[in-house]
Amino acid sequence: MISMQFGKFEIHPIYDGYFALDGGAMFGVVPKIFWEKTNPADERNRISLALRTVLVKTEKELILIDTGIGDKFNHKFKEIYRVDKSYTIDESLKKVGLAPSDINFVINTHLHFDHCGGNTKIDESGQVAPRFSNAKYFIQQDEWEYALKPDVRSKASYIDDNYKPLAKYGNLNLTNGDWEVVKGIEVIKTAGHTPGHQIVLIKSAGKTAVYWGDLIPTASHLNVPYVMGYDLFPLTTMDWKEKLLKQALDQNWLMLFEHDPKIGFSRLVQEQGRWVSQPVKE
């Protein structure tokens, strides 16, 4: 839980534990013989994935990007997804001297359960309420509408209690397209993975960091054709990856991976025509 000074900002990795998903689903049409070299599977073909959210401290605001898997699941869910809560959002925030009530803004890259499960909690009265009670939650309009009525293919990835209470309690803010949350924190709507998926750019003192969300969930997904089976529009994902990776290389972006089990921060280099991640110590 060591912070990184980034221009005038601080960036903290905030962990909500680990979980596991099917390796074939995570790499789509890429044969297992390729992806298992970097992401070994268990006996059920599941690979380990981090739940790494990011806290950005600007000079005035505290912004949390994604909220992990949360704690509102039952034993069956925990078993299916091999959920490991050795870290929690609350504990991770406490290590940097903060409580959930201190957060000013929450940005959800999208509303799959492993990215917004920590949005809400079960309060003392047994009701599901916003975990970050004083925060404005920013979600793309297209993502919100799709999450309310997902198709049968994606239905299992959306859990109402992770986001519906935000509207009830007045914390929800819906947006459309690219925009600036606060000075230095920008979102880019990439869609691809879901209709309203967005990535986050962090800019300070001439430096840029990018939180990829599920556009590039791990360092093993840098190769443009390495696209998840979960992506609704894989060609859109590939187009955005190719465009943004060129920018990341040219402008020396700091890259933040949400799901990589080992690499949190890295820089991009090109070796023999391939994108390669060079880890940066937190």
N, C-alpha and C positions, 0 to 999 in steps of 0.2 A: 504494500500500500504506500509506495513512495511516489510523491507527486513529481511532475515534470514541469519546470518553468518553460513557458512557451510564449515568447514575447512578453507582453504585459499580463498574460493569462497564466493560470495554473491548470494542468490537466491531471486528473486522478482516475486511474482505473478503479471502478467500483464493481466488485464481484457479487454475484448472486448464486454462486455454486457452479455445478456442472450437470450436464445431462447427456443423453445419447440418442442418436437417430440412425436409421438404416443407412449404411454407407452407399448403397446403390442409389437410394433416393437423393442423397446429398451430392452425388456426382453425375446423376442422369445417365447419359449414354456412354460415359467414359468407363471402359472395362475395369473390373476390380483389380486386375493385375497391375494397373498403373496407380490407382489411388491408394491401394493398401500399403504401398511402400512408405508413405508418409502418414497414413491414417489407418493403423491396424484395427481390424474389426474383432468384436467379441464373438462368442459362440452363437449369438443371434444375429450376426452381421451388423451390429450397431457400432458406431464410432463415437469416441469421446469428444464432446464439444463444451467449450467454456460459455458461461453466461456473464460476459464482460460488458457492463454498461460503462459510461464515462461521465464524470463530473467535470464541468468547466467552470472555473472561478474567473469571472471577468473582474474589472475594477469595482463593479457595482452589483452584479448579479451572480446567482448560482443556478447553473443549467445542468439538468440531468438528461442524458440521451439514452433512451430505452430504459426498461425497468426489470429486465430478467423474467424469470418464470414465476416468481411470487411464492405464496405458501397456501393457496386455497385449493389444493388438490387432495385426492384421496389416495389410499394405498395402491389401488389398481393403476392409477395414472403414474404414480411414483415408480412402480415396477416396470411398466411398459417403456417409460422413457429414462429409466435408470437415473432418476434424479438424485443428485448428491448436494445436500445443503450444508456443506462444510463451511460455506460462506453465505451470508445473507446481505441484502441491500442495507438493512438497518445497521448491522454490525460493521459493514464496510464504511458506511458514512460516519459511524461513531469513531472509527480509527482516524478519521481526518477532522475530528472535532465538530461534527455536524449531526443534526437530527432531521428526519423527513420533513418536519415543519419548517425547516430553514430554506428548503428549495423554492426558488421563484418560478422556474419554468421547467416543464418536462416536454421533451420532443420524442414522440414515438415514430420510429422509422416506418413501422407498419403495425398491424394489430394481430399478428400471429402470437399464440400464447407464450412463446419463449422470449418475446420482445416487450410484452406489455402486461405480463402476469402480476408484476409488482406494482402496477398502477393503483391497485386497490387492495384493501385488507378487510378482514372481518373485525368490526369494532366491538367495544365492550357490550353493546346491546344486541350483538349477533347480526347486525346489518352490514352489508358490503358498502364500504365508503372509500373515498380517495385516500391513499396512503400519504400523499404529499398534499395535505389539506390546504396549504396556502399557495399552491402552484397553479399556474395556467398550463394546461396540457394542449400541445399543438399536434394536430393530426390532419392529414389531407382529406378534403371532402370526399373524394372518390374512394378512399380507403374506408372511411366511416360508413358510407352507404353500402359498400360491398360487404363489410363486416356484419351489418345488420341483416343482410340477405345473401350469404355466400352460396355458391353453387355446391352441388353434392360432392364434387371433387375436393373442395377446400374446407368443407364444413367443420371437419375435425380440428382444424387449426385455429378456429375462432371460438372463443368462450365469452359469452355476453357479460359475465360478471367482471371481466377485466377492463371493460370500457363503458358499458351503458351507465353505470353510476356517475360517471364524470358529468354527463348531461344533467342528471337529477340534482347534483350538488352544485352546479354552476361553474365547474372547473374546465369545461370543454371549450376549446377554440378550434374551429374548422378553418382550413386555409385552402387556397387553390394555386398550385404551381410553385415556382421558385419564389423565395422571399427571404428577408432578413428578420430574424427573431429579435435580436438586439444587435447593436453594432459589433461586427466581428463574428457573428454566428449566423450562417446562411444555410438554407435547405435547398436542395435540388430534387425535384420530382423526377425519378427515373422510371417509375412503374416497373414493367418487366416481371419482377418477382410477384408482385400483387398490383392491382390497379392504381394504388396510391402510395407505393413504396417511395421513400425519400431518403437521401443521404444527407450528411451534415458536414459543412465546411467550417473550420475554425480558423479565423484569420487575425493575426496580431503582429505588429512591428515588422511587416513584410514577409511573415512566415505563414504557411498554410498547412493545416492538418485536415485529414478527411476520415470521417467515421463511415465505413462502408455499409453498415447494416448487413442485409442479406444480398446486396449486389455482389459483394465479394466476401463471403462469410469467414473464410480462413485463407491463410497464405497459400494453401494448396489449390485454391480456386483462381489464382492469378491468370493462368492460361485461359485465354478468351473462350474456347469451346467448353471449358469445365463449368457447366451450368447445372444447377440443381433440377432434379425431377419435379420439385415443388413449384418451380417457376411457371406462372400461367402464360407468359409471353417470352419464351427463351430467346428469340431473335432480338427482341427489344433489349433484353439484358445484355446480350453480346455486343450490340451496337454501343450501348452506354459504357460497357467495360473497356472496349477498344478506345473510345474517345477519351475517357477520363484517365485511363492508365498512361496515355501519351502525355496528358497534362501533368500527372503526378511525377512522371520521369523528368519532363522538361523543367518543372518548377520545384523539384525536390520536395514534394509534399511528405509530411509525416503521415503514415498510414496507421489507422486504428482498426484492428480486427475484432469483431464481436465474439466470434465462436471459435477461433483458433485456440486449442487447448494449451499451447506453449507460447505462441508469439502474440503479444499485445500490440506493441508499437514497432514499426519498421520503416525503412526507406526502400524505394524501388530502384533496381538496376536492371540492365539488360545484358544477358550473357548468351552468346551464340543464337541471337534472335528470340530468346525466351525471356519472359518477365521473371525476375527473381527477387525475393524478399530478403533484405538484410536487417535482422533484428536490431532494435535500439533499446538499450537498457532504460527501464522506467526510473 
